[in-house]
Amino acid sequence: MAELLLFHHGHGLTEGVRQFAHTAREAGHTVHTPDLFEGRVFDDLSEGMAYVDNIGLRAVLQRGAVAAREVSPAVVYAGFSLGVLPAQQLAQTRPGARGALLFHSCVPAATFGAWPAGVPTQVHAMEDDPWFVGDGDIDAARNLLAVSPRAALFLYPGAGHLFADPGLPDYDEAAAEQLTRRALGLLAAVDLCDRSG
């Protein structure tokens, strides 16, 4: 089956992130969930982002790169919000990426160079999420669609940000189930391609 390197959001490696990983494992995939916060989990997102400000985004990206060294380059990179940064950087700069799952965020591809040809990609967000829309992530996602024929953008009704984590206030069960189903579909397609190729 497919191999997934999954990076958590600004609350840390929550039970909700672990639950998503468990669901992917139950579908037969290998999932790695590195802890970018070295054991810290924050109930309040502002506290998590204050921690990120303290260590710096460069440290987050570096920790993601270190985690990637422990796994094969032929993986699907995934991230929830903050975790999109290392996931997208690795998908764009580490040869061999099999796919990218970008949940709640999307960085302009030019940040990390050209988008790799042929890498299937999904971006998931709520259509009225002020962070995704107001911070320009939606524009980055649409630009990605323009340069990558294998990219898809899924927008869900609502204004929540971390809607896929059942332990957080923005959780939306219906949207989270759709996100999970579509993400598992990408992983299954990667696995099928690997088996046939």
C-alpha positions as CSV (number, residue, x, y, z in Angstrom):
1,M,0.0,0.0,0.0
2,A,1.0,3.7,-0.1
3,E,3.3,5.3,2.5
4,L,2.3,8.6,4.1
5,L,4.3,11.1,5.9
6,L,1.8,13.2,7.9
7,F,2.6,16.5,9.6
8,H,0.3,17.9,12.4
9,H,-1.2,21.4,12.7
10,G,-0.5,24.2,15.2
11,H,-2.1,22.4,18.1
12,G,0.5,19.7,17.9
13,L,0.2,16.0,17.4
14,T,-3.3,15.7,18.7
15,E,-5.5,12.7,19.1
16,G,-7.4,13.9,16.1
17,V,-4.3,13.8,13.9
18,R,-3.5,10.3,15.3
19,Q,-7.0,9.2,14.5
20,F,-6.6,10.2,10.9
21,A,-3.4,8.3,10.7
22,H,-5.1,5.3,12.3
23,T,-7.8,5.4,9.7
24,A,-5.2,5.4,6.9
25,R,-3.4,2.5,8.6
26,E,-6.7,0.5,8.8
27,A,-7.0,1.0,5.0
28,G,-3.7,-0.7,4.7
29,H,-1.3,2.2,4.3
30,T,1.9,2.9,6.2
31,V,1.7,6.2,8.1
32,H,4.4,8.2,9.8
33,T,3.4,11.0,12.2
34,P,6.5,13.0,13.3
35,D,6.1,15.3,16.2
36,L,7.3,18.8,15.1
37,F,6.6,20.2,18.6
38,E,8.7,17.6,20.5
39,G,5.8,16.4,22.7
40,R,4.0,19.7,23.2
41,V,0.2,19.8,22.5
42,F,-1.7,23.1,22.9
43,D,-5.4,23.3,23.7
44,D,-5.4,26.9,22.4
45,L,-4.2,27.5,18.8
46,S,-2.7,30.9,19.7
47,E,-0.4,29.1,22.2
48,G,0.7,26.7,19.5
49,M,1.4,29.5,17.1
50,A,3.3,31.4,19.8
51,Y,5.5,28.3,20.2
52,V,6.0,28.4,16.4
53,D,6.9,32.1,16.6
54,N,9.4,31.3,19.3
55,I,11.2,28.4,17.5
56,G,10.7,30.0,14.0
57,L,9.2,28.5,10.9
58,R,12.7,27.5,9.7
59,A,12.9,25.1,12.7
60,V,9.5,23.6,11.7
61,L,10.7,23.0,8.2
62,Q,14.0,21.6,9.4
63,R,12.3,19.2,11.8
64,G,10.1,18.1,8.9
65,A,13.2,17.5,6.7
66,V,14.8,15.5,9.5
67,A,11.7,13.3,9.8
68,A,11.7,12.7,6.1
69,R,15.2,11.2,6.3
70,E,13.8,8.3,8.2
71,V,11.4,7.3,5.4
72,S,11.6,6.4,1.8
73,P,11.5,9.3,-0.7
74,A,8.6,7.5,-2.5
75,V,6.0,8.7,-0.1
76,V,2.9,10.8,-0.1
77,Y,3.4,14.0,1.9
78,A,0.5,15.4,3.9
79,G,0.0,18.2,6.4
80,F,-2.8,19.8,8.4
81,S,-2.5,23.7,8.2
82,L,0.9,24.4,9.7
83,G,2.0,20.9,8.6
84,V,1.4,21.9,5.0
85,L,4.6,23.9,5.1
86,P,7.0,20.9,5.5
87,A,4.7,18.6,3.5
88,Q,4.6,20.9,0.5
89,Q,8.3,21.8,0.8
90,L,9.3,18.1,0.7
91,A,6.8,17.3,-2.0
92,Q,8.4,20.0,-4.2
93,T,12.1,19.5,-3.3
94,R,12.7,15.9,-2.4
95,P,12.8,13.7,-5.5
96,G,10.4,10.7,-5.6
97,A,7.2,12.2,-4.1
98,R,4.2,10.0,-4.8
99,G,1.6,12.6,-3.9
100,A,0.6,15.5,-1.7
101,L,-2.3,16.1,0.6
102,L,-2.7,19.7,1.7
103,F,-5.3,20.1,4.4
104,H,-6.5,23.7,5.3
105,S,-3.6,25.5,3.7
106,C,-1.6,25.9,0.5
107,V,1.6,27.8,0.0
108,P,2.4,29.5,-3.3
109,A,4.4,26.8,-5.3
110,A,7.1,29.4,-6.1
111,T,8.0,29.5,-2.4
112,F,9.8,26.1,-2.9
113,G,10.4,26.2,-6.6
114,A,8.5,24.5,-9.5
115,W,5.8,22.0,-8.8
116,P,7.0,18.5,-9.7
117,A,5.4,17.1,-12.8
118,G,3.0,14.2,-12.3
119,V,2.6,14.4,-8.6
120,P,-1.1,13.9,-7.7
121,T,-2.2,16.6,-5.2
122,Q,-5.3,17.4,-3.2
123,V,-6.0,20.7,-1.4
124,H,-8.9,20.7,1.1
125,A,-10.4,23.7,2.9
126,M,-13.7,25.3,3.8
127,E,-14.9,27.9,1.3
128,D,-15.3,30.7,3.9
129,D,-12.3,29.9,6.1
130,P,-10.9,33.3,6.9
131,W,-7.3,31.9,7.1
132,F,-7.5,30.0,3.8
133,V,-9.3,32.7,1.9
134,G,-8.0,35.9,3.6
135,D,-4.4,34.8,3.8
136,G,-4.3,34.0,0.1
137,D,-4.1,30.2,0.4
138,I,-7.0,29.8,-2.0
139,D,-5.2,31.8,-4.6
140,A,-2.1,29.6,-4.2
141,A,-4.3,26.5,-4.6
142,R,-5.9,27.8,-7.7
143,N,-2.5,28.7,-9.2
144,L,-1.4,25.1,-8.4
145,L,-4.4,23.8,-10.4
146,A,-3.2,25.9,-13.3
147,V,0.3,24.4,-13.3
148,S,-0.5,20.8,-12.3
149,P,-3.1,18.8,-14.2
150,R,-3.1,16.2,-11.4
151,A,-4.1,18.7,-8.7
152,A,-7.6,19.1,-7.2
153,L,-9.1,21.7,-4.9
154,F,-12.0,20.6,-2.7
155,L,-13.9,23.4,-0.9
156,Y,-16.5,22.5,1.7
157,P,-19.4,24.6,3.0
158,G,-18.5,26.5,6.2
159,A,-15.9,28.8,7.7
160,G,-14.0,26.5,10.0
161,H,-10.3,26.0,9.7
162,L,-9.2,22.7,11.4
163,F,-12.5,21.1,10.5
164,A,-11.0,17.6,10.2
165,D,-9.8,17.2,13.8
166,P,-12.7,15.8,16.0
167,G,-11.0,17.2,19.1
168,L,-11.1,20.8,18.0
169,P,-13.9,23.4,18.0
170,D,-14.0,23.7,14.1
171,Y,-14.7,20.0,13.6
172,D,-17.3,19.3,11.0
173,E,-18.2,15.6,10.8
174,A,-19.6,15.6,7.3
175,A,-16.8,17.6,5.8
176,A,-14.2,15.6,7.7
177,E,-15.6,12.3,6.3
178,Q,-15.5,13.7,2.8
179,L,-11.9,14.8,3.2
180,T,-10.9,11.4,4.6
181,R,-12.7,9.5,1.8
182,R,-11.0,11.6,-0.9
183,A,-7.6,11.4,0.7
184,L,-7.9,7.7,1.0
185,G,-8.8,7.6,-2.6
186,L,-5.6,9.4,-3.6
187,L,-3.6,6.9,-1.4
188,A,-5.3,4.0,-3.1
189,A,-4.7,5.4,-6.5
190,V,-1.0,5.9,-5.7
191,D,-0.8,2.3,-4.5
192,L,-2.5,1.0,-7.6
193,C,-0.1,3.0,-9.8
194,D,2.9,1.6,-7.9
195,R,1.6,-1.9,-8.2
196,S,1.0,-1.6,-12.0
197,G,4.1,0.4,-12.7
